[in-house]
Amino acid sequence: MNIDIKRLVDNFCSLAVLKIFNLLLPLVTLPYLLKTLELNNYGVIVLALSLIMYFQTITEYGFNLSATREIAKNRSSAARLEFIYSKVVWCKLLLLIISLLVLVVVVFFTPKLFESKTTFLLTGLILIGHSMFPEWFFRGMEQMRYITLLDLCIKLLFTIGVFVFINNEGDGWLYPLLLGSAYITVSILSHLLIYYKFNVSLKLVKFMVIYRTLKNTFPLFINQFFPNLYNNTTTFLVGMMLGNHAVGLFGAIKQVASLLNVFNSVITAVIFPYLNRNKDKFNLYCKYYLLLLFTVSLLFIFVGQYVFLLLEINDEIVNKVFLILIIGIFNIGIYSVFATNYLIIHKKDKLVMKITVITSLIGFSLSYPFIHLFGLTGAALTVCTSQFLLGTISFVFYKKNNERNI
Protein backbone atom coordinates (compact mmCIF):
# COMPACT_ATOMS: atom_id res chain seq x y z
CA MET A 1 0.00 0.00 0.00
CA ASN A 2 1.24 3.50 -0.88
CA ILE A 3 2.74 5.09 2.26
CA ASP A 4 0.58 8.24 1.88
CA ILE A 5 -2.59 6.17 1.61
CA LYS A 6 -1.53 4.01 4.55
CA ARG A 7 -0.90 7.10 6.68
CA LEU A 8 -4.21 8.61 5.56
CA VAL A 9 -6.13 5.45 6.52
CA ASP A 10 -4.29 5.25 9.85
CA ASN A 11 -5.05 8.89 10.62
CA PHE A 12 -8.69 8.50 9.62
CA CYS A 13 -9.13 5.40 11.79
CA SER A 14 -7.45 7.13 14.73
CA LEU A 15 -9.64 10.21 14.51
CA ALA A 16 -12.72 8.10 13.75
CA VAL A 17 -12.24 6.22 17.04
CA LEU A 18 -11.82 9.53 18.84
CA LYS A 19 -14.90 11.06 17.28
CA ILE A 20 -17.02 7.98 17.99
CA PHE A 21 -16.19 8.48 21.65
CA ASN A 22 -16.93 12.18 21.22
CA LEU A 23 -20.31 11.16 19.83
CA LEU A 24 -21.10 8.73 22.65
CA LEU A 25 -19.77 10.46 25.77
CA PRO A 26 -21.95 13.61 25.47
CA LEU A 27 -24.98 11.37 25.03
CA VAL A 28 -23.97 9.65 28.27
CA THR A 29 -23.38 12.81 30.32
CA LEU A 30 -26.04 15.12 28.83
CA PRO A 31 -29.11 13.26 30.19
CA TYR A 32 -27.46 13.04 33.62
CA LEU A 33 -26.57 16.73 33.65
CA LEU A 34 -30.04 17.81 32.51
CA LYS A 35 -31.65 15.65 35.20
CA THR A 36 -29.23 16.59 38.01
CA LEU A 37 -28.73 20.29 37.31
CA GLU A 38 -32.04 20.97 35.49
CA LEU A 39 -32.22 23.27 32.48
CA ASN A 40 -31.76 26.54 34.39
CA ASN A 41 -28.44 25.54 35.95
CA TYR A 42 -27.32 23.72 32.82
CA GLY A 43 -28.08 26.96 30.98
CA VAL A 44 -25.51 28.79 33.14
CA ILE A 45 -22.89 26.27 31.98
CA VAL A 46 -23.89 26.71 28.33
CA LEU A 47 -23.66 30.50 28.72
CA ALA A 48 -20.24 30.23 30.38
CA LEU A 49 -18.94 27.91 27.66
CA SER A 50 -20.24 30.24 24.95
CA LEU A 51 -18.30 33.11 26.55
CA ILE A 52 -15.05 31.15 26.85
CA MET A 53 -15.39 30.05 23.22
CA TYR A 54 -14.51 33.60 22.13
CA PHE A 55 -11.24 33.38 24.03
CA GLN A 56 -10.51 29.85 22.82
CA THR A 57 -10.74 31.12 19.25
CA ILE A 58 -8.38 33.98 20.10
CA THR A 59 -5.76 31.63 21.56
CA GLU A 60 -6.14 29.17 18.68
CA TYR A 61 -5.45 32.10 16.31
CA GLY A 62 -5.70 29.91 13.23
CA PHE A 63 -2.66 27.83 14.24
CA ASN A 64 -4.59 24.58 13.69
CA LEU A 65 -4.30 25.46 10.00
CA SER A 66 -1.17 27.64 9.67
CA ALA A 67 1.06 25.65 12.06
CA THR A 68 -0.27 22.35 10.69
CA ARG A 69 0.61 23.52 7.18
CA GLU A 70 4.12 24.61 8.23
CA ILE A 71 4.89 21.42 10.13
CA ALA A 72 3.55 19.21 7.32
CA LYS A 73 6.01 20.85 4.92
CA ASN A 74 9.03 20.98 7.27
CA ARG A 75 8.76 17.85 9.39
CA SER A 76 11.91 16.34 7.84
CA SER A 77 13.99 19.21 9.27
CA ALA A 78 14.56 18.91 13.03
CA ALA A 79 15.73 22.51 13.34
CA ARG A 80 12.73 23.95 11.48
CA LEU A 81 10.37 21.73 13.44
CA GLU A 82 11.73 22.97 16.77
CA PHE A 83 11.56 26.59 15.60
CA ILE A 84 7.93 26.29 14.45
CA TYR A 85 6.93 24.49 17.67
CA SER A 86 8.60 27.13 19.85
CA LYS A 87 7.24 30.22 18.11
CA VAL A 88 3.68 28.85 18.11
CA VAL A 89 3.79 27.93 21.82
CA TRP A 90 5.09 31.39 22.78
CA CYS A 91 2.44 33.07 20.61
CA LYS A 92 -0.29 31.06 22.28
CA LEU A 93 1.06 31.82 25.77
CA LEU A 94 0.96 35.56 25.04
CA LEU A 95 -2.60 35.32 23.71
CA LEU A 96 -3.61 33.19 26.71
CA ILE A 97 -2.40 35.74 29.27
CA ILE A 98 -4.23 38.58 27.50
CA SER A 99 -7.41 36.48 27.21
CA LEU A 100 -7.45 35.54 30.90
CA LEU A 101 -7.12 39.19 31.92
CA VAL A 102 -9.99 40.21 29.63
CA LEU A 103 -12.14 37.31 30.91
CA VAL A 104 -11.79 38.49 34.51
CA VAL A 105 -12.72 42.07 33.57
CA VAL A 106 -15.78 40.95 31.54
CA VAL A 107 -17.10 38.72 34.34
CA PHE A 108 -16.68 41.33 37.08
CA PHE A 109 -18.23 44.16 35.08
CA THR A 110 -21.25 42.27 33.65
CA PRO A 111 -23.98 41.90 36.32
CA LYS A 112 -25.63 38.78 34.84
CA LEU A 113 -22.26 37.01 34.57
CA PHE A 114 -21.15 38.17 38.01
CA GLU A 115 -24.17 36.38 39.53
CA SER A 116 -22.47 33.07 38.62
CA LYS A 117 -18.89 34.36 38.74
CA THR A 118 -17.42 31.10 40.10
CA THR A 119 -18.63 29.11 37.09
CA PHE A 120 -17.52 31.77 34.61
CA LEU A 121 -14.07 32.27 36.14
CA LEU A 122 -13.41 28.53 36.35
CA THR A 123 -13.87 28.28 32.59
CA GLY A 124 -10.46 29.97 32.53
CA LEU A 125 -9.03 26.53 33.38
CA ILE A 126 -10.63 25.15 30.21
CA LEU A 127 -9.04 28.01 28.28
CA ILE A 128 -5.58 27.26 29.73
CA GLY A 129 -5.75 23.54 28.96
CA HIS A 130 -7.33 23.96 25.53
CA SER A 131 -4.87 26.67 24.47
CA MET A 132 -1.81 24.63 25.42
CA PHE A 133 -2.98 21.38 23.82
CA PRO A 134 -0.70 21.10 20.73
CA GLU A 135 -3.15 19.42 18.38
CA TRP A 136 -1.63 21.41 15.51
CA PHE A 137 1.73 19.67 16.02
CA PHE A 138 0.32 16.14 15.78
CA ARG A 139 -1.82 17.12 12.80
CA GLY A 140 1.19 18.46 10.95
CA MET A 141 3.19 15.33 11.73
CA GLU A 142 0.15 13.29 10.59
CA GLN A 143 0.29 11.34 13.85
CA MET A 144 -3.41 11.49 14.65
CA ARG A 145 -3.26 8.49 16.96
CA TYR A 146 -1.63 10.70 19.59
CA ILE A 147 -4.48 13.20 19.35
CA THR A 148 -6.86 10.27 19.77
CA LEU A 149 -5.18 8.90 22.89
CA LEU A 150 -4.71 12.29 24.53
CA ASP A 151 -8.21 13.54 23.74
CA LEU A 152 -9.73 10.30 24.98
CA CYS A 153 -7.90 10.81 28.27
CA ILE A 154 -9.48 14.28 28.56
CA LYS A 155 -12.98 13.02 27.82
CA LEU A 156 -12.76 9.95 30.06
CA LEU A 157 -11.34 11.87 33.02
CA PHE A 158 -14.06 14.49 32.62
CA THR A 159 -16.89 11.97 32.18
CA ILE A 160 -15.89 10.01 35.27
CA GLY A 161 -15.63 13.27 37.20
CA VAL A 162 -19.15 14.32 36.16
CA PHE A 163 -20.75 11.18 37.59
CA VAL A 164 -18.61 11.14 40.73
CA PHE A 165 -18.71 14.80 41.77
CA ILE A 166 -21.82 16.43 40.23
CA ASN A 167 -24.67 15.21 42.42
CA ASN A 168 -27.12 18.11 42.90
CA GLU A 169 -28.35 21.39 41.40
CA GLY A 170 -25.63 23.45 43.09
CA ASP A 171 -22.74 21.51 41.58
CA GLY A 172 -22.74 23.24 38.19
CA TRP A 173 -19.50 25.09 39.01
CA LEU A 174 -17.72 21.73 39.11
CA TYR A 175 -18.31 21.25 35.36
CA PRO A 176 -15.67 23.78 34.19
CA LEU A 177 -13.36 22.76 37.05
CA LEU A 178 -13.42 19.09 35.99
CA LEU A 179 -13.12 19.79 32.26
CA GLY A 180 -10.36 22.36 32.77
CA SER A 181 -8.37 20.07 35.06
CA ALA A 182 -8.59 17.23 32.53
CA TYR A 183 -7.44 19.51 29.69
CA ILE A 184 -4.50 20.91 31.66
CA THR A 185 -3.32 17.44 32.74
CA VAL A 186 -3.40 16.07 29.20
CA SER A 187 -1.82 19.22 27.73
CA ILE A 188 1.19 18.79 30.03
CA LEU A 189 1.47 15.13 29.03
CA SER A 190 1.27 16.04 25.33
CA HIS A 191 4.22 18.44 25.54
CA LEU A 192 6.25 15.80 27.38
CA LEU A 193 5.37 13.38 24.58
CA ILE A 194 6.60 15.86 21.96
CA TYR A 195 9.87 16.26 23.87
CA TYR A 196 10.59 12.55 24.39
CA LYS A 197 9.01 11.02 21.27
CA PHE A 198 9.87 13.64 18.64
CA ASN A 199 12.93 15.14 20.35
CA VAL A 200 11.48 18.63 20.01
CA SER A 201 12.00 21.08 22.86
CA LEU A 202 10.77 24.58 23.61
CA LYS A 203 13.30 27.31 22.85
CA LEU A 204 13.22 31.05 23.47
CA VAL A 205 12.41 33.12 20.41
CA LYS A 206 12.72 36.85 19.78
CA PHE A 207 9.67 39.02 20.23
CA MET A 208 9.86 40.04 16.56
CA VAL A 209 9.42 36.37 15.63
CA ILE A 210 6.25 36.25 17.72
CA TYR A 211 5.05 39.51 16.17
CA ARG A 212 5.68 38.32 12.60
CA THR A 213 4.02 34.98 13.29
CA LEU A 214 0.90 36.67 14.65
CA LYS A 215 0.89 39.13 11.75
CA ASN A 216 1.25 36.42 9.09
CA THR A 217 -1.42 34.22 10.69
CA PHE A 218 -3.87 37.10 11.17
CA PRO A 219 -6.01 36.31 8.08
CA LEU A 220 -6.54 32.76 9.34
CA PHE A 221 -7.31 34.10 12.83
CA ILE A 222 -10.01 36.36 11.39
CA ASN A 223 -11.28 33.38 9.42
CA GLN A 224 -11.55 31.33 12.63
CA PHE A 225 -12.79 34.12 14.92
CA PHE A 226 -15.54 35.79 12.92
CA PRO A 227 -17.87 32.74 12.81
CA ASN A 228 -18.27 33.37 16.55
CA LEU A 229 -20.17 36.52 15.61
CA TYR A 230 -23.09 34.44 14.35
CA ASN A 231 -22.56 31.04 15.99
CA ASN A 232 -21.36 31.72 19.50
CA THR A 233 -22.98 35.14 19.84
CA THR A 234 -26.32 33.55 19.00
CA THR A 235 -26.02 31.18 21.97
CA PHE A 236 -24.80 34.01 24.20
CA LEU A 237 -27.71 36.27 23.19
CA VAL A 238 -30.23 33.47 23.79
CA GLY A 239 -28.96 33.31 27.37
CA MET A 240 -28.97 37.07 27.86
CA MET A 241 -32.35 37.69 26.13
CA LEU A 242 -34.40 34.54 26.75
CA GLY A 243 -32.91 33.30 30.04
CA ASN A 244 -31.04 30.30 31.41
CA HIS A 245 -33.82 27.78 30.64
CA ALA A 246 -33.91 28.75 26.97
CA VAL A 247 -30.13 28.71 26.55
CA GLY A 248 -29.99 25.35 28.32
CA LEU A 249 -32.51 23.93 25.84
CA PHE A 250 -30.75 25.53 22.87
CA GLY A 251 -27.39 24.28 24.13
CA ALA A 252 -28.70 20.71 24.42
CA ILE A 253 -30.12 20.80 20.86
CA LYS A 254 -26.88 22.29 19.51
CA GLN A 255 -24.82 19.64 21.27
CA VAL A 256 -26.74 16.85 19.55
CA ALA A 257 -26.64 18.64 16.17
CA SER A 258 -22.92 19.38 16.52
CA LEU A 259 -22.22 15.65 16.41
CA LEU A 260 -22.61 15.97 12.62
CA ASN A 261 -19.97 18.69 12.69
CA VAL A 262 -17.73 16.28 14.60
CA PHE A 263 -18.00 13.90 11.64
CA ASN A 264 -17.13 16.72 9.24
CA SER A 265 -14.16 17.83 11.33
CA VAL A 266 -12.66 14.32 11.24
CA ILE A 267 -12.55 14.27 7.45
CA THR A 268 -11.31 17.87 7.25
CA ALA A 269 -8.54 17.34 9.82
CA VAL A 270 -7.31 14.14 8.17
CA ILE A 271 -7.46 15.32 4.57
CA PHE A 272 -5.99 18.83 5.07
CA PRO A 273 -2.29 17.85 5.44
CA TYR A 274 -2.72 15.13 2.79
CA LEU A 275 -4.16 17.55 0.20
CA ASN A 276 -1.37 20.02 0.99
CA ARG A 277 1.00 17.45 -0.51
CA ASN A 278 -1.41 15.94 -3.09
CA LYS A 279 -3.47 18.79 -4.55
CA ASP A 280 -4.41 16.67 -7.58
CA LYS A 281 -6.57 14.43 -5.36
CA PHE A 282 -9.05 17.22 -4.53
CA ASN A 283 -11.69 16.35 -7.15
CA LEU A 284 -11.86 12.75 -5.98
CA TYR A 285 -12.17 13.82 -2.35
CA CYS A 286 -14.79 16.47 -3.18
CA LYS A 287 -17.02 14.16 -5.19
CA TYR A 288 -17.23 11.30 -2.71
CA TYR A 289 -17.15 13.30 0.49
CA LEU A 290 -20.08 15.58 -0.37
CA LEU A 291 -22.19 12.53 -1.26
CA LEU A 292 -21.23 10.88 2.03
CA LEU A 293 -21.94 14.06 4.02
CA PHE A 294 -25.39 14.42 2.44
CA THR A 295 -26.25 10.82 3.33
CA VAL A 296 -25.04 11.19 6.92
CA SER A 297 -27.00 14.45 7.29
CA LEU A 298 -30.23 12.70 6.29
CA LEU A 299 -29.46 9.97 8.81
CA PHE A 300 -28.97 12.55 11.55
CA ILE A 301 -32.32 14.19 10.77
CA PHE A 302 -34.06 10.82 11.07
CA VAL A 303 -32.29 9.70 14.25
CA GLY A 304 -32.42 13.09 16.00
CA GLN A 305 -36.07 12.86 17.05
CA TYR A 306 -35.39 9.61 18.91
CA VAL A 307 -32.34 11.05 20.64
CA PHE A 308 -34.44 13.88 22.10
CA LEU A 309 -37.01 11.36 23.33
CA LEU A 310 -34.21 9.55 25.16
CA LEU A 311 -33.05 12.86 26.63
CA GLU A 312 -36.65 13.55 27.74
CA ILE A 313 -36.65 16.88 25.89
CA ASN A 314 -40.25 17.16 24.74
CA ASP A 315 -40.66 20.80 23.69
CA GLU A 316 -42.51 21.11 20.37
CA ILE A 317 -39.87 23.45 18.96
CA VAL A 318 -36.99 20.98 19.39
CA ASN A 319 -37.28 19.07 16.09
CA LYS A 320 -37.72 22.28 14.05
CA VAL A 321 -34.63 23.89 15.60
CA PHE A 322 -32.66 20.65 15.15
CA LEU A 323 -33.56 20.39 11.44
CA ILE A 324 -32.49 23.99 10.80
CA LEU A 325 -29.17 23.43 12.58
CA ILE A 326 -28.45 20.23 10.62
CA ILE A 327 -29.03 22.05 7.31
CA GLY A 328 -26.58 24.70 8.48
CA ILE A 329 -23.92 22.15 9.44
CA PHE A 330 -24.23 20.49 6.01
CA ASN A 331 -23.31 23.87 4.54
CA ILE A 332 -20.32 24.03 6.90
CA GLY A 333 -19.24 20.76 5.27
CA ILE A 334 -19.41 22.50 1.88
CA TYR A 335 -17.33 25.35 3.33
CA SER A 336 -14.77 22.84 4.68
CA VAL A 337 -14.41 21.30 1.22
CA PHE A 338 -14.09 24.45 -0.88
CA ALA A 339 -12.63 26.97 1.59
CA THR A 340 -10.47 25.00 4.03
CA ASN A 341 -9.40 22.13 1.80
CA TYR A 342 -9.11 24.04 -1.46
CA LEU A 343 -8.78 27.83 -1.16
CA ILE A 344 -6.59 27.78 1.96
CA ILE A 345 -4.44 24.97 0.57
CA HIS A 346 -3.94 27.14 -2.53
CA LYS A 347 -2.81 30.03 -0.27
CA LYS A 348 -6.05 32.00 -0.68
CA ASP A 349 -6.10 32.79 3.05
CA LYS A 350 -7.10 36.44 2.60
CA LEU A 351 -9.94 35.53 0.25
CA VAL A 352 -11.31 33.02 2.77
CA MET A 353 -10.92 35.68 5.46
CA LYS A 354 -13.07 38.11 3.44
CA ILE A 355 -15.74 35.46 2.83
CA THR A 356 -15.84 34.62 6.53
CA VAL A 357 -15.89 38.24 7.70
CA ILE A 358 -18.73 39.29 5.38
CA THR A 359 -20.97 36.30 6.13
CA SER A 360 -20.25 36.48 9.86
CA LEU A 361 -21.15 40.17 9.98
CA ILE A 362 -24.41 39.39 8.17
CA GLY A 363 -25.15 36.65 10.72
CA PHE A 364 -24.24 38.94 13.60
CA SER A 365 -26.59 41.66 12.31
CA LEU A 366 -29.41 39.11 12.03
CA SER A 367 -28.94 37.51 15.46
CA TYR A 368 -30.64 40.10 17.69
CA PRO A 369 -33.74 40.77 15.52
CA PHE A 370 -34.20 37.06 14.68
CA ILE A 371 -33.99 35.99 18.35
CA HIS A 372 -36.24 38.88 19.39
CA LEU A 373 -38.88 37.99 16.77
CA PHE A 374 -38.71 34.18 16.59
CA GLY A 375 -37.02 33.02 19.81
CA LEU A 376 -35.07 29.76 19.53
CA THR A 377 -36.19 29.26 15.92
CA GLY A 378 -34.70 32.67 15.11
CA ALA A 379 -31.44 31.66 16.79
CA ALA A 380 -31.24 28.53 14.64
CA LEU A 381 -32.11 30.51 11.49
CA THR A 382 -29.31 32.99 12.25
CA VAL A 383 -26.75 30.19 12.42
CA CYS A 384 -28.13 28.36 9.38
CA THR A 385 -28.30 31.49 7.18
CA SER A 386 -24.69 32.37 7.93
CA GLN A 387 -23.49 28.82 7.28
CA PHE A 388 -25.44 28.66 4.01
CA LEU A 389 -23.73 31.85 2.84
CA LEU A 390 -20.31 30.49 3.87
CA GLY A 391 -20.81 27.31 1.86
CA THR A 392 -22.33 28.98 -1.19
CA ILE A 393 -19.82 31.83 -1.51
CA SER A 394 -16.88 29.45 -0.98
CA PHE A 395 -18.16 27.25 -3.80
CA VAL A 396 -18.55 30.26 -6.13
CA PHE A 397 -14.94 31.35 -5.56
CA TYR A 398 -13.71 27.77 -5.93
CA LYS A 399 -15.38 27.61 -9.36
CA LYS A 400 -13.83 30.94 -10.40
CA ASN A 401 -10.36 29.92 -9.23
CA ASN A 402 -10.65 26.47 -10.81
CA GLU A 403 -11.76 27.86 -14.18
CA ARG A 404 -8.86 30.33 -14.12
CA ASN A 405 -6.39 27.46 -13.62
CA ILE A 406 -7.77 25.31 -16.45
N, C-alpha and C positions, 0 to 999 in steps of 0.2 A: 504493500500500500504506500502511495506517495506520502512523504513525511509531513507535508502541509495538510493533506487530508486527514492523516492520522491524528495530528495535533488538533485539528478543527473538531474532529469527532470526540476526542478526549476532552477538549474544553467544553463542548456542548453537553456531553454526558455529566461532567462535573457540575456545570451551572444548572443543568436540568434537575439533578438531585437536590441541589440547594434550593431551587425555586419550588420544587414539589413540597419541601419542608416549609418554605415560606407561604405556600398555599394552605397547608394543613394546620400549622401552628396558630395562625390568627383565628381559624375556625374553631380551634380548641379553646383558646383564651377568651374570644369575644363573647360567647354566650355566658361564660362565668363572670366576666367583668360587668356585663349589662345587668345580670341578675344580682350580683353582690353590691355594685356601686349605684345601680339604677341610672337612668338616662341623664338626669341632671348632673350628677357627679362625674359620669363618664364624659359628659359634654365639656366639663372643665378641662379634662385631659386632652380632648380633641382640640379645644381652643389653644391650650398651651403648646401642643405639638405643631399646630398651624403657625403659631408665632415663631417657634424655634426653627421652623423650616426656612424662613427668610435667611436666618443666620447660617444655617447649614449650606444653603446655596452660595452665600458669600464666601464661606471658607472652602467650599469645593472649587469655586472660581474657574470652572471649566477644565480643571486639571485631569478629570477622568477622560477627557478627550485629548487635550494638548499634550499632557505628560505621557499618556498611553501611546500616542503617535510618536513622540520623541524616543521613548524607550524601545518601541517596536523596531525603529530604524537603527538604533545604536546599541542594541543589546550585546553585540559581539565585541564591543569596546568597553573594557572594565573601567577605564578612566572616565569616559563619557557617561557611563551608567551611574557612577558614583557622583559625578557632577550634577546630573539631572535629578537624581534622588535628593541630594543635599539642598539644591536651590528650591525645589518644590516643597520640601518639609519646612524650610525656613519661611517661605512665603505663606504657607498655611498657618504656621505659628503666629506670625504677625497679624494675619487676618482674624485668627481665633481670639487673640487678646483684645483687639478692637471690638469684635462682636460681643464678647462677654461684658465689656464695659457698657456698650450701648444697651444690651439686654437688661442690665441692672437699672439703668436710667429709665427705660421704657416701663418696666414693671412698677417702679416706685412712683412714677408720675402719671400713671393711668389708673384711675380709681377702680374700675371693674377688674383689672388685672391684679391690683394690690390686694383685693379681697381674698384672693387665693395665691398670695405671693410665694408661699412655700413651694407649691406645685410648679409655678412658673419659673422660679429661680433654680429649682432642681433640674429643670430641662437643660440647664447649662452643662450638666454632666454628660448628657446625651450629645451636646454640641462638641464637647472636648473629645469624647471617644470617637464620634463619627468623623470629626475633622482629621484626626490623627491616624485613622485606619487607611493604610496605603493600598487601597484597591487598585488604583491607577498603575502601581508598580507591577502587580501580578498580572494585570490585563496586558500591559505592554510586553511582559515576558511570555505571555500566552501560557501561564501556569495557573489556570482557573481552579485547579483542584485545591490550591491553597486558600483561595477565596471561599470555596465551598466549606472546607474544614473550619476555617476561622469564623465565618458567618454562622455556621451551624452551632458553634460554641456559644456565640452571642445569643442566638435565639433559644437554645436549650437552657442556658443559665437563666435567661429572663423568664421563660415559660415556667420553669420550676419555681422560681421566686414568686411569680404571680399567685400560684396555687398555695404556696406555703405561707406567704406574708400578707396577702390582701384578703382580709376576712370579713370586713364590714364597710359600711358606707363612708366612713371617715378615713379609709386607707388609700384614697386616690393619690395622695402625695408620694406613696411608695412606688407608683408606676414609673415616673421618670427616674427615681433613685435606682431602682432595679435595672432598668434598661441602660441608664448611663453607666452604672458600675460594670455591667457586662461588656459594654462597648469599650470602656477604658482598659479593662483587663485584657481583652483580646487584641486591642490596638498595640499594647505593650508587647504582647507575645509575637505579633506580626512583625514588628521592627527587629526583635531579636532573631526571628526566622530569616529576615532579609540579611542580617549581619552574618549569621552562621552558615546559612545555606548558600547564599549568593555572594558572600564575601564583599558586601557593600556596606560601607560605614558612613555615618553622618559627618560631614566636614563643614567648617566655617566657610561662608562665602561673603563676598563684598556686598555692601548695601546696594550698589549700582546693579549688581547681578539680579538681586531681588526686584529692584525697580523695573529693570528691562523685562524680566520674566512676567511681572504683573501687567506691564504695558502691552507686551506682545500677546498675552492671553486674554486681554480685555474683551475683544469681540466675542470670544467663546463664553466669557463670564456673562456678558449681556445676554447672550443666547440662552444661557442656563437660568439666569436670574429673572428675566422678564416674564416667563410663564407664571411665576408666582403672582403677578399682578392680576391674572384672571383665575388661576387655579387655587392658590393658597389664600389669596385675599377673599375669594368667595366664601370659603369655609370660615375665615375670620369674621367676615361681615355677618354671616348667618348667626354666629355666636353673639356678636355685639348687638344685632338688630332683632333677632327672633328668640334669643335666650339659650340657656344651657341645654334644655330638653331638645330643642330643634337642632342644635349643632351636634348633640350626641347622636340623634337619629341620622342626620346627614353624614356624620363621620362613619357610622356603622355601614350605611349603604355604600359610601365611597370605598370603604375598606374591602368590601366584597367585590365591587366593580374593579378595583385596582389590581385584583388578582390577574385580570386579563393583561394589564400593563406589565405585570411581573413576567408573563409569558413573552411579551414583546421585548422586554429589556434583556432577556436571556439571549435571544437571537441577535439583537443589536450589539450586545457586549462581545459575543463570540465572533461575529462576522466582521466587526470594525477593524481589528488589527489584521485580519486575513485579507480583507479587501484593500487595505493600504498597500499590501504587497502583491495583490492579484486583481488589479482593477478590471481586467477583462472578464472576470467572473460575475460582474454586477448583474447583467441581464438575466442570467440563470437564477441567481439569488432572488431578484426582484419578482420574476414570474411565479416561482413556486412559493415564495414566502407570502405574497399577498393573497394567493389562493388559500393557503393554510390559515392565515390570520382571519380571513373572512369566515371560514368554516368554524374555527374555534370561537369566534364572536357569536355566531348563531347558537353554538352549544351553550355558551355562557348565558345568553338570553333565556334559553329554555330551562336551564338548571337553576338560575337565580331565584325564581319564585319559590322553589323548594328549600333553598338555603335559608331564605327569610322565614319560612314556616318553622324550620328547625331552630332558628334564633328567637322565635316567638315575637317577631316584629310584624305586627298585623295592620299597621296604618295603610289606608287605601292608597296613599300617594307613593308608597315604596316602589312598586313595580314600574310606575311611570318614570320616576326619578332614575331608577336603575337602568331602564332601557335607554334613556337619553345619555347617561354617562357612558354606557357601553358603545354607543354610536360615536361618541367623542373619542374614546380610547382607540377605536378602530382607525380613526383619522390620525391619531398620534402614531400608529403603526405606519401609516402612509408617510408621515413626516420623518419617521426614523429611517425609512427606506431611501427617500429622495433627498432629504436634507443631511441627516447625520452620515449615512453610509454612501452618499454620492457627492453632494456639494462640498461637505467638509473634507472628505477624502481628496477632492480635487482642489483643495485650498481656497474654497469660496467662503471662508469663515465670515467675512464682512457682509456678504450677501445674505447668509443665513441669519446673521445678527439683525439685519434690517427687516427681514421677514418676521422674525420673532418679536422684535420691538413693536412693529406696526400692529400685528395681530394681538399682542398682549395688551397694548394700549386700548385697542377696540374693546377687548374683553373687560378690561378694567373699567372703562367708561360705561359698559352695560351692567356691571355687577350690582351697583346700588339700585338703579331703577328696576331691574329685573327682580331682585330679591324683594324690594318694596312692593311691587305689583303682584308678583306670582309666588312669593314665599320660596319653599324648597324647590319647586319646579323651576322657578326663575333662576335659582342658583345653579341647577343642573344645566339649564339652557345657556347660561353664561359660559360655563366650562365647555360645553359641546360646540357652541358657535365659534369660540376661539380656536378649538382644536380642529374644527372643520376648515377654517381659514388657513391654519398652519399647514395642514395636509395638502389642500388644494393649491395654494400659492407655491409651495415647495415643488409640487409636481409640474406646475407651469414653467418654473425656472429650470427644472431638470430637462424638460423638453427643449427649451430654447438653447441651453448649453449643449445638449446632445446633438441637436441639429447643426449647431455651429461647428462641432468637431467632426461631423461626417464628411 
